[in-house]
Amino acid sequence: MASDLALLGPVVDAGLILAAALTLLAGYRVIKGPTVPDRVVALDTIGTNVVAIAVLFALDSGQGLFVTVSLVLAIIGFISTIAVSQYVIEGDIIE
């Protein structure tokens, strides 16, 4: 059991670095995206990566508050992605 916890630290650190790097790449796509749907998908990717970073940080620090924060961020990201997609498709969010 102790060896499992010793292995968890480097894996969580590697996950944090990978999620941060992917967030930066998605940020580039948001800035340079050729079309609006590309930018919407990149923003959704950033939201997902921020949720992953919050969960990994909760695992690393042992603070459960970040799991709650990640759940709220996931809900907000889902709703905002649906709203922006509706706006891109039909030009209006609420008919």
C-alpha positions as CSV (number, residue, x, y, z in Angstrom):
1,M,0.0,0.0,0.0
2,A,2.8,2.4,0.8
3,S,4.5,1.7,-2.5
4,D,1.2,2.6,-4.3
5,L,1.2,6.0,-2.6
6,A,4.9,6.6,-3.4
7,L,4.1,5.9,-7.1
8,L,1.1,8.3,-7.1
9,G,3.1,11.5,-6.5
10,P,5.2,11.4,-9.7
11,V,2.2,10.3,-11.8
12,V,0.2,13.2,-10.5
13,D,3.0,15.6,-11.1
14,A,3.4,14.3,-14.7
15,G,-0.4,14.6,-15.2
16,L,-0.2,18.2,-14.0
17,I,2.6,19.1,-16.4
18,L,0.8,17.3,-19.3
19,A,-2.5,19.1,-18.6
20,A,-0.8,22.4,-18.3
21,A,1.0,21.9,-21.6
22,L,-2.2,20.9,-23.4
23,T,-4.0,23.9,-22.0
24,L,-1.3,26.2,-23.5
25,L,-1.7,24.4,-26.9
26,A,-5.5,24.9,-26.7
27,G,-4.9,28.5,-25.8
28,Y,-2.9,28.9,-29.0
29,R,-5.9,27.4,-31.0
30,V,-8.2,29.9,-29.3
31,I,-6.0,32.8,-30.5
32,K,-5.1,31.5,-33.9
33,G,-8.1,29.3,-34.7
34,P,-9.2,29.7,-38.3
35,T,-12.9,29.3,-37.5
36,V,-15.3,30.0,-34.7
37,P,-16.1,26.3,-34.1
38,D,-12.4,25.6,-33.7
39,R,-12.2,28.3,-31.0
40,V,-15.3,26.9,-29.2
41,V,-13.8,23.4,-29.2
42,A,-10.5,24.8,-27.9
43,L,-12.3,26.7,-25.1
44,D,-14.1,23.5,-24.1
45,T,-10.7,21.7,-24.1
46,I,-9.3,24.4,-21.8
47,G,-12.2,24.0,-19.5
48,T,-11.7,20.2,-19.3
49,N,-8.0,20.6,-18.7
50,V,-8.7,23.1,-15.9
51,V,-11.0,20.5,-14.3
52,A,-8.3,17.9,-14.6
53,I,-5.7,20.2,-13.1
54,A,-8.0,20.9,-10.1
55,V,-8.6,17.2,-9.5
56,L,-4.9,16.4,-9.8
57,F,-4.1,19.2,-7.5
58,A,-6.6,17.8,-5.0
59,L,-4.9,14.5,-5.2
60,D,-1.5,16.0,-4.7
61,S,-2.4,18.3,-1.8
62,G,-5.0,16.2,-0.2
63,Q,-7.6,19.0,0.0
64,G,-11.0,17.9,-1.0
65,L,-12.2,21.4,-1.7
66,F,-10.6,21.3,-5.1
67,V,-12.8,18.4,-6.1
68,T,-15.9,20.5,-5.4
69,V,-14.4,23.3,-7.3
70,S,-13.7,21.0,-10.3
71,L,-17.3,19.8,-10.3
72,V,-18.6,23.4,-10.4
73,L,-16.2,24.2,-13.2
74,A,-17.3,21.2,-15.2
75,I,-20.9,22.2,-14.9
76,I,-20.2,25.8,-15.9
77,G,-18.0,24.6,-18.8
78,F,-20.7,22.2,-20.1
79,I,-23.4,24.9,-19.9
80,S,-21.2,27.5,-21.6
81,T,-20.2,25.1,-24.4
82,I,-23.9,24.3,-25.1
83,A,-24.8,28.0,-25.1
84,V,-21.9,29.1,-27.4
85,S,-22.6,26.1,-29.7
86,Q,-26.3,27.1,-29.9
87,Y,-25.2,30.7,-30.7
88,V,-22.8,29.6,-33.4
89,I,-25.4,27.3,-35.0
90,E,-28.5,29.4,-34.9
91,G,-27.3,32.9,-34.1
92,D,-29.4,33.1,-30.9
93,I,-29.2,31.3,-27.6
94,I,-32.8,31.6,-26.5
95,E,-35.6,31.6,-29.0
